[in-house]
């Protein structure tokens, strides 16, 4: 199903939903009750018919025996006919000891003849052959009948048996009557219950609204309403204060972020701990040094924040020229020529990188946290390196701080142990851990052999942040499952050994406005340049994807969707080209090398199948592109397809929207990316459903400019407000408030001890 934001969904009111649920529940209850009653009454009626048969035969027993001995068929027939005067006995037959048929009524069914029934009635016994009672229920053209065979005894010796055929149609009539009675009764009950409930809800709401109006008028409400109304008033005041502050300050910008930091943090430096550094110095073949920006969503989000608020970014120095461009302490000021903040480079051995980064972090935690087709691998040796590197970074934090209670932002799954290690060195530090990738459910997280240590490490934080509320819930459930702690679900907090850790969703975003657009060519110039670079005609249609080569990004599924698009819409062959910018990633890991080969093979097959002349439907660009070049592709494309199979957020989707200041282009977005919860005007698809994804690509290519503009304008308005500065601001303001509260508690405790 293709989900388009322009399609409105009618949502029933709560009262209507309640009534619908009540009626449905009562209807289901009626159906179940009808089945139970029907089965019970049928059993009762069948037992009643059996008893009536015994009584009927007993009533004419003496007459039957007298004529039986005389073998008077006419008189037997008359007695049997008398039996059938009962409206529920359809036919009767008298059967001799030798199973001969002595007499029957006029309409006795042939299939119930004496010899057919005798197989069931006559049985062997030590004293010879005997007759036993027998019964069955079967269907005739006129309906169901109850057939009973009753032995006829003369001084305890069986002389034969009587077969009676009973009409059971009255049972079905009575069942129908009972069923209708139940429907009417339950229907009346449902109507009465719904009416009473709605009336009670209306009365309660009217009373509740009246009490609120009394409060707003300055009057005193009834005592039982005091606690609840006070909570409502407090919430209203907080919301009003936040709205007023937002309206006064406007959209979050670098300037507003600085103001917030000056207000809540008094302009202090921020310490960021991250594996990836925002600027990498690399040697060039000519003997010079060049600066690269890594293909990392984390860097994309955090680097503008550091430019705005300054501080120290502690990261692994991985560039070939990193050592010679840093001072003796590993410091280098960035950005080049601006020097807004400092990178503190930490040097790791090759063994550390293999064990901590490639091993435990990316062969263990990465597949553990993503629902993908790769099994997590956990090795004891990798765990030792992970512990050692986390300790090294915690020590680096302690060396960089200049106050007793700094604010430290620990980034991502590479440093799950660091928060507790930092707190051991800096007990008064306010530590925020932000987990950029999804957090698995407790059962999946339990796969990790060191799950307790990871949770305890993260709970050293003052705040643990995630992309979505769902991830927050999974984390709290994991703590509840595996650690001794108190969970405060109302406050979304974990209390362990007297320390409280808040768990909060902070959906990450991109900068606004994007600085790369300041020097970017116009959209028409970008389009002309990229088309010339790829050898495309002026009327070509261009799709673009931008990703690291990672199995969670759905690259193979993306190319298969393009193939299916060309199959279903042959007119696009020769006109539509999809350019995939795929930066190599984690090539030390077998699964990533396998992915690289698979993507290359799929692209080659599609190009061979649909290419002709110089036309190639898939352009696979497996190299690193700097942000200006990436944004050029964004601005040149007709559509961008983000096909994540599981993603915390995915900033490519937001970057594409931010790049389109011309309000053109269409975003096709996987429902499994966190961004799909925010960019609802994109074409949301299931990337595993190749047909659905291909259909969305076709819709994107045919979408009228007015609709493109409306969708893009809405998404851009959202990103302008919920940008990376707001993400950082909300997180840092929460940290500042939390630190102020802890400082106050510390002063009060000190005063109490002094007195």
Secondary structure, DSSP 8 states (H G I E B T S, - for coil): --B-TTS------HHHHHHHHHHHHHHHHHHHHHHHHHHHHHHHHHHHHHHHHHHHHHHTHHHHHHHHHHT-HHHHHHHHHHHTTSTTEEEEEEEETTS-EEEE-TT--GGG-HHHHHHHHEEEETTEEEE--EEEEEEETTEEEEEEEEEEEETTEEEEEEEEEEE-HHHHHHHHHHHHHHHHHHHHHHHHHHHHHHHHHHHHHHHHHHHHHHHHTT----GGGHHHHHHHHHHHHHHHHHHHHHHHH-S--HHHHHHHHHHHSTT--EEEE-SS-S-EEEE-TTS-EEEE--S-HHHHHHHHHHHHH-EEEEEE--STTHHHHS-TTSEEEESTTT--EEEEEE---HHHIIIIIIIIIIIIIHHHHS-SS------HHHHHHHHHHHHHHHHHHHHH--STT-EEEEESGGGTTHHHHHHHH-TT-EEEEE--S----HHHHTTSTTHHHHHHHHTTSSEEEESSHHHHHHHHHHHHHHS--EEETTTTEEEETTEEEEEEE------SS-GGGSS---HHHHHHHHHHHHT--TT-EEEEEEEES-GGG-HHHHHHHHHHHHHH-GGGTTTEEEEEEEE---TTSHHHHHHHHHHHHHHHHHHHHH-BTTB-SEEEE-S---HHHHHHHHHH-SEEEE--SSBS--HHHHHHHHH-TT---EEEEETTBGGGGT-TTSEEE-TT-HHHHHHHHHHHHH--HHHHHHHHHHHHHHHHHS-HHHHHHHHHHHHHHHHHHHHHHHHHHHHHHH-
